[in-house]
Amino acid sequence: MNASILKLHTAMTNQSSAVGDRVGARAAIEAKLDECMTTVPKLDPIMRNKYADDPATLAEWTSASHVERAPKRKKAKEPPPATPAPSK
């Protein structure tokens, strides 16, 4: 029985640790994406000038630099307090 309890405890600890790792990794990815979203517009004019006479490379840059992100959800606003129904 003690071995089973230890296995369960170990599994729960590992699962909890994995969730924390996933959350941390997601935050790091979001931070890097934010950084890229501010860097790409700065690089765009440089690339367009450098490769103005190279349409193939410019097309590759245009394709590679186009990054779409899912819109961030806004937190739902709390509904206004209910008003009491008028009494008859």
Wavefront OBJ file of the C-alpha trace (Angstrom):
o trace
v 0.000 0.000 0.000
v 2.820 2.422 0.864
v 4.402 1.786 -2.550
v 1.108 2.667 -4.258
v 0.807 5.850 -2.205
v 4.366 6.801 -3.121
v 3.666 6.166 -6.822
v 0.534 8.304 -6.669
v 2.366 11.101 -4.867
v 5.211 10.967 -7.404
v 2.780 11.054 -10.319
v 0.933 14.033 -8.840
v 4.206 15.892 -8.247
v 5.399 15.195 -11.803
v 2.078 16.330 -13.272
v 2.120 19.537 -11.256
v 5.693 20.242 -12.311
v 4.833 19.642 -15.976
v 1.948 22.107 -15.786
v 4.274 24.728 -14.314
v 6.843 24.078 -17.045
v 4.174 24.457 -19.733
v 2.922 27.730 -18.276
v 6.477 29.080 -18.082
v 7.250 28.022 -21.636
v 4.064 29.636 -22.918
v 4.972 32.912 -21.199
v 8.468 32.806 -22.723
v 7.032 32.176 -26.199
v 4.598 35.075 -25.807
v 7.444 37.384 -24.751
v 9.543 36.417 -27.788
v 6.570 36.875 -30.123
v 5.989 40.340 -28.679
v 9.650 41.138 -29.312
v 9.388 39.904 -32.897
v 6.255 41.924 -33.497
v 8.199 45.093 -32.667
v 11.368 44.090 -34.558
v 9.877 43.054 -37.906
v 8.432 46.505 -38.736
v 11.877 48.008 -38.080
v 13.547 45.518 -40.433
v 10.977 45.814 -43.204
v 12.251 49.064 -44.780
v 15.831 47.819 -44.593
v 14.952 44.583 -46.378
v 12.866 46.378 -49.002
v 15.772 48.736 -49.786
v 18.427 46.023 -49.803
v 16.456 43.609 -51.978
v 14.574 46.104 -54.165
v 16.243 44.613 -57.254
v 15.743 40.989 -56.145
v 12.034 40.205 -56.374
v 12.446 36.551 -55.351
v 14.230 37.378 -52.101
v 11.859 40.251 -51.438
v 8.898 37.907 -51.905
v 10.463 35.468 -49.439
v 10.934 38.277 -46.918
v 7.352 39.442 -47.397
v 6.069 35.939 -46.803
v 8.339 35.222 -43.837
v 7.719 38.552 -42.149
v 3.942 38.239 -42.266
v 3.020 37.050 -38.792
v -0.534 36.746 -37.618
v -1.403 36.344 -34.000
v -4.695 35.369 -32.593
v -6.413 38.346 -31.017
v -6.046 38.497 -27.285
v -9.284 37.978 -25.472
v -10.515 40.790 -23.349
v -11.634 39.873 -19.897
v -15.388 39.702 -19.723
v -16.917 42.656 -18.001
v -19.044 41.886 -15.036
v -22.726 42.352 -15.772
v -24.327 45.407 -14.221
v -26.098 44.782 -10.939
v -29.639 43.587 -11.372
v -32.275 46.159 -10.722
v -35.242 45.004 -8.700
v -38.469 44.570 -10.619
v -41.048 47.237 -9.888
v -43.675 46.110 -7.464
v -47.322 46.190 -8.499
l 1 2 3 4 5 6 7 8 9 10 11 12 13 14 15 16 17 18 19 20 21 22 23 24 25 26 27 28 29 30 31 32 33 34 35 36 37 38 39 40 41 42 43 44 45 46 47 48 49 50 51 52 53 54 55 56 57 58 59 60 61 62 63 64 65 66 67 68 69 70 71 72 73 74 75 76 77 78 79 80 81 82 83 84 85 86 87 88
